[in-house]
Each structure stands twice: as structure tokens, then as C-alpha cells.
Amino acid sequence: MTEIYLIRHGVTDNNVQGIFQGLTDAPLSEKGLRQAECLGERFREEAIDAVYASPLLRTIQTAQGANRYKQLPIRQCSGIIELNGGEMEGRTMEENMALYPKAVENMFSAPALFAAPGGESMRQVYDRVSRAMLEIAVE
């Protein structure tokens, strides 16, 4: 049986500041790097055959931490990259609420209807990530 562990990247300064990141390529903060190190300890004794990450720096840094004791090659997979937040990226939630109130409302109360202006809809993300996860499982 194939098991896949899904790990969210460690914290970035943008996360702390409440800035919508999406495809913005921000590195992990010091706290995020410590979180990644803790993942290495968590997975130290697990049988792991492969490590995948999106091409974003924060996900690669997180994968490096989780992979600390395994030293497997980190396979970059663009299919699992974060949602393209379009015009919402780089803005705080307050800014996005003022500019895109319906999109923000949908993000929280009806995620299936969410679509980032100039970016992706949740349906597009679901379809993309589902395809990528099936490919990873087959590999």
C-alpha cells in the first residue's frame, strides 16, 4: 500500500504578517526553519521512498528539513504548487476584503466557489493537484 504524507510548508514572514502569498516565492522564517528541522526528527524513523516539493523555496526548505536524515533527492513537482492568488497576492486580508469582498467571502464561507481575481479557482487547483497526486502515487 502506498502512503503519502502531506506536509504544509513552515512559517514565513508573510504568514506572520497576514500577507496572501500564493505563488510569491518567500523563504521560511527562522521559526519556519526550526519547524522544518522538527519534521526531520518526526520522520527520522519512517520508511520514506521519495520526497516531493513544489518549486517554491519555502516548500523546498521544508522538504529539506523533513528529509534531513534520509538525504533522498527532492523531486520538484509543479502540479502541487500553491494556488495562484493573482491580484490578491502580496496584500493583507484587510486589503483583499476591501478590493475583492466576494472572493474573500467565498474563500471562507464557500471555498468551492473561490476564484482569485487574475489567478486560479479552487476547482482549477483541485484538478491540478489531484492529477499530480495520482502521478506521484503511481511513481
Sequence and secondary structure as in RCSB ss.txt:
>XXXX:A:sequence
MTEIYLIRHGVTDNNVQGIFQGLTDAPLSEKGLRQAECLGERFREEAIDAVYASPLLRTIQTAQGANRYKQLPIR
QCSGIIELNGGEMEGRTMEENMALYPKAVENMFSAPALFAAPGGESMRQVYDRVSRAMLEIAVE
>XXXX:A:secstr
           BHHHHHTB  TT    B HHHHHHHHHHHHHTTTS    EEE SSHHHHHHHHHHTTTT   EE
E GGG     GGGTTSBHHHHHHH HHHHHHHHH GGG B TTS BHHHHHHHHHHHHHHHHH 
